[in-house]
Amino acid sequence: MVSKDIAILLSTFNGDKYLETQIRSIINQTYQNWILYVRDDGSNDQTTTILKKYSGIDSRIMYNHQDHENLGVSASFFKLLNNAEASYYMFCDQDDFWKKDKVEKTLKFMVNVDNKNIPVLVHTDLSIVDSNLDIIEKSMKHNKVSSNFKDVIFNNSVTGCTAIFNNKLKYYMKNTDPKNIYMHDWWCSLVASYFGKIYFMNQQTILYRQHKNNVVGTNNNIIERVLNKFSSKNIYVLIKRSGLHQLSYFSKLFSHKISKEDKIMIEFLLNIKNKSVINKIRYIKKYQFSSIDFFRTLMLYFYFIFII
């Protein structure tokens, strides 16, 4: 395989409990041509001490201890992305464990599918583990994996810490304002699904640690998490503030690049509360929006038609 330089982007916040294990799993990768860019987002535990230790041990670990303003997880990741230069980019969470061939396998897959003229994102399956790295669930592939823009609007199936993406996708995201997106991985998949390609590699490449302090947790799909609570209020807030808010920002940021037909679809979604029930049904049938399974798709349609 041709050698490609990889920028691994790690944002930390009060992660001293699991951080060393994660860093060591990166250092022990079978593929070694990488730089680990680390930014701490205002930790008050021993996280920064650990980062100073490992950046002193391994010159590939780039940590600026003077940059520690609390920006929030998405803004912190985007700051890392904007300051990194590489052939490909990978997000990294502070509390997971990377299998030793994660970088090698995902890079090989990416090189085989990459079209440098369009954004390309590759993501993989994962295993869910407990705080001791004992397997809870070997695979997450039973969830729907979608690369269709209409589905990604409300259903993110890309877990950011499994992903690798090219410079074209970075280019499309360079002007992103993190305040207008829900999470960095959802935004990446939304942009890639519209302007480029998303590929799924059906192999578990990380041990995804589930514990009480996860920012998002194993239910990466925000729709799924709220649907499981069966709360119409939460569903409404979710759709309005997350999926639709991101979509509104997407339509403004890329207004000159969106097709006329897609602008009509987006306009319908952003103004759905003002549409009649008949028009809602007609447009939903036309565009065939979906969620991760049949039941949740029905629930999504129900809230579109009768709640919003």
C-alpha positions as CSV (number, residue, x, y, z in Angstrom):
1,M,0.0,0.0,0.0
2,V,1.2,3.5,-0.9
3,S,2.2,5.4,2.2
4,K,-0.2,8.3,3.0
5,D,0.1,10.7,5.9
6,I,-2.8,10.6,8.4
7,A,-3.9,13.4,10.7
8,I,-5.6,11.9,13.8
9,L,-7.7,14.5,15.6
10,L,-8.2,14.1,19.3
11,S,-10.2,16.6,21.4
12,T,-10.0,15.9,25.2
13,F,-12.0,17.0,28.2
14,N,-11.6,15.6,31.7
15,G,-10.5,12.3,30.1
16,D,-7.7,11.2,32.4
17,K,-9.4,7.8,33.3
18,Y,-9.1,6.3,29.9
19,L,-6.9,8.6,27.9
20,E,-3.6,6.8,28.3
21,T,-5.1,3.5,27.1
22,Q,-6.4,5.2,24.0
23,I,-3.1,7.0,23.2
24,R,-1.2,3.7,23.6
25,S,-3.6,2.0,21.2
26,I,-2.7,4.7,18.6
27,I,1.0,4.4,19.2
28,N,0.8,0.7,18.7
29,Q,-0.9,0.8,15.3
30,T,0.5,-1.4,12.5
31,Y,0.4,1.7,10.3
32,Q,2.8,4.3,11.6
33,N,2.7,7.3,9.2
34,W,0.4,9.5,11.3
35,I,0.4,12.6,13.3
36,L,-1.9,12.8,16.4
37,Y,-3.1,16.4,16.8
38,V,-4.5,16.9,20.3
39,R,-6.5,19.8,21.7
40,D,-7.7,20.0,25.3
41,D,-11.0,21.7,25.8
42,G,-10.5,23.0,29.3
43,S,-9.9,20.0,31.5
44,N,-9.5,20.3,35.2
45,D,-8.3,16.8,35.9
46,Q,-5.0,15.1,35.0
47,T,-5.7,15.1,31.2
48,T,-3.2,17.8,30.4
49,T,-0.5,16.1,32.4
50,I,-1.0,12.9,30.4
51,L,-0.9,14.9,27.1
52,K,2.3,16.6,28.1
53,K,3.8,13.2,29.0
54,Y,3.0,11.5,25.7
55,S,3.8,14.5,23.5
56,G,7.2,14.5,25.2
57,I,7.7,10.7,24.5
58,D,6.5,10.6,20.8
59,S,7.2,13.5,18.4
60,R,4.2,12.5,16.3
61,I,1.9,13.7,19.1
62,M,1.3,17.4,18.6
63,Y,-0.2,19.1,21.7
64,N,-0.3,22.9,22.3
65,H,-0.7,23.2,26.1
66,Q,-1.4,27.0,25.7
67,D,-4.7,26.4,23.8
68,H,-7.2,25.2,26.4
69,E,-10.2,27.4,26.0
70,N,-13.5,25.5,26.4
71,L,-15.1,25.6,23.0
72,G,-17.3,22.5,23.1
73,V,-16.7,19.2,21.4
74,S,-17.6,20.1,17.8
75,A,-15.9,23.4,17.8
76,S,-12.8,21.8,19.3
77,F,-12.7,19.2,16.6
78,F,-13.1,21.7,13.9
79,K,-10.3,23.8,15.3
80,L,-8.1,20.7,15.1
81,L,-9.2,20.0,11.6
82,N,-8.5,23.5,10.3
83,N,-5.0,23.5,11.8
84,A,-4.0,20.0,10.4
85,E,-2.7,19.2,7.0
86,A,-2.5,15.6,5.7
87,S,-3.7,13.2,3.0
88,Y,-6.5,11.9,5.1
89,Y,-8.2,12.7,8.5
90,M,-9.5,10.6,11.3
91,F,-11.5,11.7,14.4
92,C,-10.6,10.1,17.7
93,D,-12.4,10.0,21.0
94,Q,-10.5,10.1,24.2
95,D,-12.1,7.0,25.9
96,D,-12.1,4.3,23.2
97,F,-9.5,1.7,22.2
98,W,-8.4,1.4,18.6
99,K,-7.7,-2.1,17.3
100,K,-4.1,-2.3,16.2
101,D,-4.9,-2.4,12.4
102,K,-7.6,0.2,12.4
103,V,-5.6,2.9,10.6
104,E,-4.1,0.3,8.2
105,K,-7.4,-1.2,7.2
106,T,-9.5,1.9,6.9
107,L,-6.7,3.7,4.9
108,K,-6.4,0.8,2.5
109,F,-10.2,0.8,2.0
110,M,-10.1,4.6,1.5
111,V,-7.3,4.5,-1.0
112,N,-9.3,2.0,-3.1
113,V,-12.4,4.1,-3.2
114,D,-11.1,7.7,-3.1
115,N,-12.0,10.1,-5.8
116,K,-10.1,13.2,-5.0
117,N,-12.5,15.4,-7.0
118,I,-15.3,14.8,-4.5
119,P,-15.7,14.4,-0.7
120,V,-15.2,10.8,0.3
121,L,-15.9,9.5,3.8
122,V,-15.3,5.9,4.9
123,H,-16.7,4.6,8.3
124,T,-16.7,1.2,9.9
125,D,-18.5,-1.0,12.3
126,L,-17.5,-1.0,16.0
127,S,-17.8,-3.1,19.1
128,I,-19.4,-1.7,22.2
129,V,-17.5,-2.4,25.4
130,D,-17.8,-1.5,29.1
131,S,-15.4,0.6,31.1
132,N,-13.0,-2.4,31.4
133,L,-13.1,-3.1,27.6
134,D,-15.2,-6.2,28.0
135,I,-17.5,-6.8,25.0
136,I,-21.2,-5.7,25.5
137,E,-22.1,-5.9,21.8
138,K,-19.7,-7.2,19.2
139,S,-21.3,-5.3,16.3
140,M,-23.4,-2.2,15.6
141,K,-24.2,-3.2,12.0
142,H,-27.7,-4.2,12.9
143,N,-28.5,-0.5,12.7
144,K,-29.4,0.9,9.3
145,V,-26.3,2.3,7.5
146,S,-27.4,5.0,5.1
147,S,-25.4,7.2,2.7
148,N,-28.5,8.9,1.2
149,F,-28.8,12.6,1.9
150,K,-32.5,12.5,2.6
151,D,-31.9,9.9,5.3
152,V,-28.9,11.5,6.8
153,I,-30.9,14.7,7.5
154,F,-32.5,12.9,10.4
155,N,-30.4,9.8,10.8
156,N,-26.7,9.8,11.3
157,S,-25.2,6.4,11.0
158,V,-21.6,7.5,10.9
159,T,-19.8,7.2,14.2
160,G,-17.1,9.8,13.9
161,C,-14.4,7.9,15.7
162,T,-14.5,5.1,13.1
163,A,-14.3,7.5,10.1
164,I,-11.6,8.5,7.7
165,F,-12.1,11.3,5.1
166,N,-10.3,13.1,2.3
167,N,-9.1,16.6,1.7
168,K,-12.1,17.4,-0.5
169,L,-14.4,16.9,2.4
170,K,-12.2,19.0,4.6
171,Y,-12.4,21.7,2.0
172,Y,-16.2,21.7,2.0
173,M,-16.3,22.0,5.7
174,K,-13.7,24.8,6.1
175,N,-16.3,27.5,6.6
176,T,-18.4,25.6,9.0
177,D,-19.7,27.5,12.1
178,P,-19.9,24.8,14.8
179,K,-22.6,26.7,16.6
180,N,-25.0,25.8,13.8
181,I,-24.4,22.1,13.8
182,Y,-25.4,19.3,16.2
183,M,-22.2,17.2,16.1
184,H,-19.1,17.2,13.9
185,D,-19.6,13.6,12.7
186,W,-23.3,14.2,11.7
187,W,-22.3,17.3,9.8
188,C,-19.5,15.5,8.0
189,S,-21.8,12.7,6.9
190,L,-24.5,15.3,5.8
191,V,-21.9,17.2,3.6
192,A,-20.4,14.0,2.3
193,S,-23.8,12.4,1.4
194,Y,-24.8,15.4,-0.7
195,F,-21.6,16.4,-2.4
196,G,-19.7,13.1,-2.5
197,K,-19.7,9.5,-1.3
198,I,-20.0,7.6,2.0
199,Y,-18.7,4.1,2.2
200,F,-19.2,1.6,5.0
201,M,-16.5,-1.0,5.8
202,N,-18.1,-3.9,7.5
203,Q,-15.4,-4.6,10.1
204,Q,-15.2,-3.6,13.7
205,T,-12.1,-1.3,14.0
206,I,-12.6,0.1,17.5
207,L,-13.7,-0.8,21.0
208,Y,-16.3,1.9,21.7
209,R,-16.4,2.4,25.5
210,Q,-19.8,2.9,27.0
211,H,-19.9,4.7,30.3
212,K,-21.8,7.4,32.1
213,N,-19.6,10.3,30.8
214,N,-19.9,9.7,27.1
215,V,-20.8,12.9,25.2
216,V,-23.2,11.1,22.9
217,G,-23.0,7.4,23.7
218,T,-23.6,4.3,21.7
219,N,-26.9,5.4,20.3
220,N,-25.1,7.6,17.8
221,N,-28.5,8.1,16.1
222,I,-30.0,11.1,17.8
223,I,-33.5,10.2,16.4
224,E,-33.3,6.8,17.9
225,R,-32.3,8.0,21.3
226,V,-35.3,10.3,21.6
227,L,-37.7,7.9,20.0
228,N,-36.9,5.4,22.6
229,K,-38.3,7.7,25.2
230,F,-41.6,8.0,23.4
231,S,-41.8,11.7,24.2
232,S,-43.6,13.9,21.7
233,K,-42.0,17.0,23.3
234,N,-38.5,15.6,22.9
235,I,-39.2,14.5,19.4
236,Y,-40.4,17.9,18.5
237,V,-37.4,19.6,20.1
238,L,-35.1,17.1,18.4
239,I,-36.4,17.6,14.9
240,K,-36.6,21.4,15.2
241,R,-33.3,22.1,16.9
242,S,-31.1,19.3,15.5
243,G,-32.0,17.9,12.1
244,L,-33.9,20.9,10.8
245,H,-31.6,23.5,12.3
246,Q,-28.6,21.8,10.6
247,L,-30.5,21.5,7.4
248,S,-31.3,25.2,7.5
249,Y,-27.7,26.1,8.0
250,F,-26.7,23.6,5.3
251,S,-29.0,25.3,2.8
252,K,-27.6,28.8,3.5
253,L,-24.0,27.8,3.5
254,F,-24.2,25.8,0.3
255,S,-27.1,27.7,-1.4
256,H,-25.1,28.2,-4.6
257,K,-24.3,24.5,-4.9
258,I,-27.7,22.9,-4.1
259,S,-29.9,21.8,-7.1
260,K,-33.3,23.4,-7.8
261,E,-35.1,20.1,-7.0
262,D,-33.3,19.7,-3.7
263,K,-34.0,23.3,-2.7
264,I,-37.7,22.5,-3.1
265,M,-37.3,19.5,-0.9
266,I,-35.4,21.4,1.7
267,E,-37.9,24.3,1.6
268,F,-40.7,21.8,2.3
269,L,-38.9,20.4,5.4
270,L,-38.0,23.8,6.8
271,N,-41.5,25.0,6.4
272,I,-43.3,21.8,7.2
273,K,-45.2,23.2,10.1
274,N,-47.1,25.6,7.7
275,K,-48.1,22.8,5.3
276,S,-51.5,21.1,5.3
277,V,-51.8,17.5,6.3
278,I,-52.5,16.5,2.7
279,N,-49.4,18.3,1.5
280,K,-47.3,16.8,4.2
281,I,-48.4,13.3,3.2
282,R,-47.9,14.1,-0.5
283,Y,-44.3,15.3,0.0
284,I,-43.4,12.6,2.5
285,K,-44.5,10.0,-0.1
286,K,-42.6,11.8,-2.8
287,Y,-39.3,12.1,-1.0
288,Q,-39.5,8.8,1.0
289,F,-37.7,10.0,4.1
290,S,-36.7,7.2,6.4
291,S,-35.1,6.4,9.8
292,I,-33.2,3.4,11.0
293,D,-36.0,0.9,10.8
294,F,-39.6,0.6,9.7
295,F,-41.1,1.4,13.1
296,R,-39.0,4.6,13.6
297,T,-39.8,5.7,10.1
298,L,-43.5,5.4,10.9
299,M,-42.9,7.4,14.1
300,L,-41.0,10.0,12.1
301,Y,-43.9,10.3,9.6
302,F,-46.4,10.6,12.5
303,Y,-44.6,13.5,14.0
304,F,-44.1,15.2,10.7
305,I,-47.8,15.0,9.9
306,F,-49.5,15.4,13.3
307,I,-47.2,17.1,15.7
308,I,-45.0,19.6,13.9
